[in-house]
Amino acid sequence: MMLVALSAGIVGFIHTLAPGHWLPVVLVSRARKWSLKESIFGALIAASGHVAISSVLALVTVALGTEFL
């Protein structure tokens, strides 16, 4: 289980480096002239939505996999 947790952490870290995850927040915050506080809040909202949707998809995938196996 430690190997799975470590692998998930490494993949998650590398995943956050993709420009598709942080660049939209940077561009929107610059275009709307947001303060640093507003930019961080926008990033937290976007990240929360991303994590929530990914978690739901993971649970659906596990449920379907369990059903088929």
N, C-alpha and C positions, 0 to 999 in steps of 0.2 A: 504494500500500500504506500510506503514511503516513496518508492520509485514512481508510482503513478502521480502522487502529489507533486513531487519534484518536477516530473515531466510536464505536468499541467502548469506549474508555475513558470517554467522556462518558456513554454509555448505561449503562455499568456503575456509574458514580458516582451517577447519578440513580436507578438501580434500587435501590441500597443505602439510599436515603433513604425508601423505602416502609415504612410502619409494620409491614407483614407480615413484614419481615425482621429487625427489631430488637426489636419490642415483645414477641413471645413470650419471648425470652431475658430481657428485663427483668422480665416478670411472673413467670416461673419462678424467677429468681434472688431476687426479693423474697419470693415465697411460701415458698421453701425457706431463706431467710435466708443466702444464699451470700455469701461475701466477694467483694471486687473481683477477686481472683485467680481464684476459682472461676467467677465470672461471665464473665470474659474467656476462660477455658478453654472454658466452655460455648458461648460465641459462636464461638470458633475451630472447635470440633467441628461446630457447626451450619453454619457458613460452608463448611467443607471438604466436608461432605456435599452441600451445595447446588451448589458448584462442580463436584464430581465427577459428580453426576447430570446437570447441565447440559452438561458436556463430553461425556459418553457420548451424550446425546441429540443433540448437535451432530454428533458423528461418525457416528451412525446416519443422521441427516438428509442429511449430505454423501454418504454411501455410497449411500443410496437415490436421491438426486438424480443422482449420477453414473451409476447403473445405468439409470435411466429416460431420461437424455439420451443 
